[in-house]
Amino acid sequence: MDLKELIYKRKSTRSYKNEAVDAVTLNKISDFASKMKALYPDIRVKWEFADRDGIRCMLPWTTPQNIVIWSEDKDGAYENVGFLFQQMDLYLQSLGLGACWLGMGRPNGKATGEDGLKFMIVLAFGIPKEDPHRKDISEFSRKPMADISDVEDERLEVARLAPSSVNSQPWYFTHDGDRIHVYCAHGGIFRGKGLALMNKIDMGIALAHIYVANPETFEFFDAEADEIKDRYYIGSIKI
């Protein structure tokens, strides 16, 4: 199953066997990580495997293994992390593993690494107790296309199906010739700073789905874009 096909089947897995992923598979994961495409190539990112004891999490479920992600603290850092590691999320599921973004997880220790990189998020993964894939698209709970785009555009279906923090689905797209402008919902006082930051990762996740579906033609860039009430501009794409 290729990564594009998995967009229509992936789900967040929260039930894992108490078994470690074998070393051969971990090497495959490391190899894939070296080939992931960045949204902002100039932002330095580091990741590492961490076992259950290396992670603090308030949730009632855990996995034997996790990926802890660190980044330079620059504009676009959160979007870049979401873009990079949603590719990893899909790859993990292509291996038959389960995966889930762990917004409430933290590594034991400081939030800033010795190299000055900032902790961003944890991606949990492991051997699932059940099938890690949805049976069909009807199992997704997502907004209709009319709520995320100014026109019906089947190319954005892959973004519509993207996962997001508390299923907030913050993305919105407007069309301008062959360009598509990308916006994120403002955090606002009722959404909280934590969700606002997670939504930046969510935007990178949605863009990763568009890239995976269009790897040869995907472009991301800044452009002149109109302001939209209650949303802020992320960037523009061509696909």
N, C-alpha and C positions, 0 to 999 in steps of 0.2 A: 504494500500500500504506500503510494507516494505522499509527500507532505501536503500537496494541494487536496488530494482526496480526503485526507484526515481532517481538514478544516470542517467538512460536512459531517464528521463523526465524533470529533474529540469531545471529551467532557472532563471536568475536574474530578479527580479520584480522591476520595477521603477514607477509603477502607483498604488497608494494605496487610499483606502477610508479614510476619515477623522474620523475614529472610533478607539477607543482604544481597544486593545485585553483584554478580560475579565480576572478577577482575577483567576478563575479556570484554564484557559489555561496558565496563567503566572506561576502558581504553578506547572503545568505539565512540563513546560520548565525548571524551577529551579530544579525539580527532575531529569530530564534527564541530566542536566549539571553535577550533582553529580556523574553520572555513566559513563561519557565519558572517553575513553581511551586516555592517553597521549603518545606522541612519546618519550618525555623525562620526565619521572615521577619526576625527581629531580628538575625540574624548576618550581618555584612557579608561579601560574597564578591566577588572580582574575578577576571577571567580575561583571558588575552591569547593571541593567536596567536604561535607561535614556530617558526622554521624549524629544520632539522636542526642547524645550527651553534649554535643557542641551547640545545641539550639535551645533557646528558651521560647516556649509558646504556650498561650493560655487555652488553646483549643484542646478538646478531649481526645484528639487522635494525633498520632505521630507516625513518622516513617523511619526506617533504619538509616536512610541516607537522604541528604539534601544538597542542594547547590546554593552556596552563599555568594551573593553578587555585590561587588564594590565598584565605585566609579569616582572619577574626578567630579567635583561639585561645580558643574558649569551649566549654563542655559542649555536645555535640551538633554540633560543627563538622564532624567527619568524616562523620557520618551525613547532615548537610545537603548536603555536597558530593556524596556518592554519590547522593542523591535528585535533586538538580538536574541533574547531568551524565549520569546514566543516561537522563534524558529527551533530552539532547543526543546520546548514543550512538545511541539509537533513531532520532532525527531524521537524523543523519548517514547511517545505513543506509537510511533512506527515500529519500535522494537518490542511492542507488546507490554510496555511498562505503563503504569499510571503516573500522573503528574498533577500538581496543583500549585498555583501561586499562593504563597503563605504570607499574606500581608501582616499577620499578627506575630510572625516569627522573628526572632532576633538571635544573632550569634552571641554566645557567652563572651564577655569582654567589652571593650570599648566600641563605640559606634564609628570611630575613625581609626583606620589601620595605621600601622607604623610608617607606611609609605605615603600617608596623607590622603588616601582614598576614603571616601565616605561609604558606609554601609547603605545599601539601597533596598534589597528585598531578598527573600529566600524562595527558591523553587524546590518544592518537595517532590520526590519521586520514589518509586519502588515497585515491588511486585504486587499487583492488585489482587484483591480477593475475588473480584468479579470482573466481567468484561469491561475494559476501560473505554470502550467505544459505544456511542449511541447507535441504535438500530436504524433510525432515519431522522430526517430533518425536523419532523413534527415534534421531536422530543426537546427541541430548543425553546426556551422562553425568551423571546427577543421582540423589540419594537418592530413595527412594520416599516418598510422602506420609506414610506411617506413621512415618517417621523425623524429620519436620519439624513435625508437628502432632499434637495429642492426639486429634483426630477427622479423618475423611476430609472434606475441604472443597474442592470443586472450584474455589472462588473463589481458593484459594491456589496453584493450579497455576501461575499467572504468576510467583509468588514462587519456587516450586520450580525454575523454569527460569532464574532469574537467574544471571548470572556472578558469580564470587567469586575472590579471590586464591588461587592454586594449587588452585582448585576445592574450597575448604574447606567451603563451604556452611554457615555458622555459625548460621543462623536456626532458631528454633523458635517455634511459635505455640500458645497455649492459648485455649480458648473460654470465655466467661463471659457468658451471655445473648447480647445483640447486640454485645458487645465482644469483640475479639480482642487478647490480650496478646502482645507481641512480645519475644523474648529472643534474646540472642547468646551463643555459646559463650565461656567465659572463655579468655583467652590461655594462661594456665598457663606453667610454666617451660620446657616443651618446645616451645611454639609460638613464643615469642620476642615481643619488644615490637613489632617491625616488622609481623608478621602480625596481632597484636592490633589495631594501628591500622588496617591494611588491612581487617580484618573489620568495623570500624565503618563504613568506606565501603561495604563489601559489604551491610551492613544497610540503608543508605540506598538502595542499588541495588535490593534486593528490594522495599522499600517503594515505590520509584518505579514498579516494574512493577504493583503493586497499584493505585497511583493512576492510572496510564495506563489500566488496565482498568476503573477506576471513577471517572472524573474528576468526576462530578456528586455522588457520595455519599461520597467518601473523607474521613475525618476522622482526625486524629492528635492524641493528647492523653496526659497523665499520668493514671494511675488507681491504685487500690489493687490490687496484684497479688501473688500468692504468690511466695515464693522458690523457685527450682528449682536443684537441685544442678548445679554445673559450668556454670551459665548466669547471665547478669545481665539485668535488665529494661531495655529500650530505651524503651518507650512502648506505648500501646494505640491501636487503630484501630477505626473502624466503616466498613463498606463496604456 
